Amino acid sequence: MPMYYFHLYDDAPLRDDDGTELINLAAAHDHAAGVARELTFKSADFMQEKWSKWTMRVHDHEGTELFSLAMSDFEPGNHNP
């Protein structure tokens, strides 16, 4: 199964060096959305910055960016994709 890496970006990246093995890109997108929901539900900010300033970028094992999600889309009170 392919590996996917879920990096968080603000001014500097927080890299996911372990990655997650998932069956396909659709599963990676579902996983990213679930992680984003969980992170934003647990706190309004991260490292003293509002989630609205953060982006999750998902890469494959070669480092190619496959898609990104605005964390602000998953903040409580927003319509969650």
C-alpha positions in Angstrom: 0.0 0.0 0.0 1.2 3.5 -0.7 2.5 5.8 2.1 1.1 9.3 2.6 2.6 12.1 4.6 0.4 14.7 6.3 2.5 17.9 6.9 1.2 21.0 8.7 2.3 24.4 7.4 2.2 27.8 8.9 5.4 29.9 8.7 7.4 26.7 9.0 6.4 23.1 8.4 5.6 20.5 10.9 6.6 17.4 9.0 5.0 14.0 9.3 8.1 11.9 9.0 6.4 8.6 9.8 3.6 8.8 7.2 0.5 6.6 7.1 -0.1 3.6 4.8 -3.4 3.9 3.0 -5.1 2.1 0.2 -5.5 5.0 -2.2 -5.7 8.8 -2.6 -9.4 8.8 -1.6 -8.5 7.2 1.7 -5.7 9.7 2.2 -8.2 12.5 1.7 -10.6 11.0 4.2 -7.8 10.5 6.6 -6.6 14.1 6.2 -10.1 15.5 6.8 -10.5 13.3 9.9 -7.2 14.5 11.3 -8.0 18.1 10.6 -11.4 17.7 12.3 -9.8 16.1 15.3 -7.1 18.7 15.7 -9.4 21.7 15.3 -12.0 20.2 17.6 -9.4 19.7 20.4 -8.2 23.3 20.4 -8.9 26.7 18.8 -5.2 27.2 18.1 -1.9 25.4 17.7 1.5 26.8 18.8 -0.2 30.1 19.7 -1.6 30.5 16.2 -5.2 30.2 15.1 -5.9 27.2 12.8 -7.1 29.6 10.2 -3.4 30.3 9.4 -2.5 26.6 8.9 -2.6 24.3 5.9 -2.3 20.5 5.7 -0.4 19.4 2.7 -0.4 15.7 1.8 2.6 14.2 -0.1 3.3 10.8 -1.5 6.5 8.8 -0.7 8.4 10.7 -3.4 7.6 14.0 -1.8 5.1 15.1 -4.5 2.3 17.2 -3.1 -1.0 15.5 -3.9 -3.5 17.9 -2.3 -3.8 20.5 0.5 -6.5 21.4 3.0 -7.1 24.7 4.7 -7.4 23.9 8.4 -9.8 26.9 8.8 -12.3 24.8 6.9 -12.5 22.4 9.8 -12.7 24.9 12.7 -15.8 24.4 14.9 -18.7 26.4 13.5 -17.5 26.2 9.9 -19.2 23.9 7.4 -16.8 21.0 7.4 -16.1 19.4 4.0 
